[in-house]
Amino acid sequence: MIRVSRRDDVVRVARLDGDVLTEFWVWDLAAPDGVGDVYTGRVEAVLPAMAGRFVEIGGVVGFLPDSAGGKGLTVGAYVTVRVTRSAQGGKGPRLAVVDEEPGEKPGLLRRGDGPLLELAGRVADEVLVDDYALIAQLRPRLEGRMRYDAKAFDAVLEDEVAGLAEPTAPLPLGALMHVSIAPAAVLIDVDAGAGSEVSQLALNIAIIPEICRQIVLRNLSGGILVDFAGMKPAARAKLAGPLTAALGRDFLKPEFLGFSHLGFAEIVRRRVRPGLHEVLR
């Protein structure tokens, strides 16, 4: 089930599996994140050391990798590009070449779908929307899948969504996760709490699915380091299977790289749309 609530230009999108919130997105109609937008671009600079080009797309400069169609383009060349990763962390958008004729000058050709239509394209869920105008706007793409619900976001869902703005989240068996976001990486620290009656191994295995769910809900990406509740190095290997399995349910298919010498579980998750912390800020 996809539940959608609109207030002014801000559309909140939640996907639930039964009663479990599995994805949450904020779609700002007045300032979309740009993913999927198609532009006419002009090559500004060729960067052999970075295997790509800087491309001006109408007041903004994005990066076009050689592997995404940029190879061979020279300075001044016009090209049609699609935004594959939004501008975030002080960096411009990531681009890929689109096989169509560019316009006469750099600038936007058409907007991308936005997170709601992107989500609806991945899953076949019914969509409940609390705004008639938004239903009318989306009807050509979601005909037969939408219905109006004035309480698309009920009190329980509102409470859980509000909790996503906090740097902590409860985990099973009384544990807590603390999220610290830095430009270079995301650090997740696990506090086992007091009075747990299970072993550290059992506790860490039990909390893995919820940690991975929170990663998706908060759209944490890039390098992610997880500091599980104190375990001896030899025992950490037993977490690899459960962690890999839980990450495999993520639509972005993040990769578990192993444990560092400091004991952190190292995860890499693709950056596409801005993290929830950036959107809320």
Secondary structure, DSSP 8 states (H G I E B T S, - for coil): -EEEEEETTEEEEEEEETTEEEEEEEEESSS---TT-EEEEEEEEEEGGGTEEEEE-SS-EEEEEGGGTTTT--TT-EEEEEEEE--BTTB--EEEE-SS---SSSEEEE---HHHHHHHHH----EEES-HHHHHHHHHHHTTTEEE-TTSS-HHHHHHHHHTTSSEEE-GGG-EEEEEE-SS-EEEEEE--S---S-HHHHHHHHHHHHHHHHHHTT--EEEEEE-SS--HHHHGGGHHHHHHHHTTSTT--EEEEE-TTS-EEEEE---S--HHHHH-
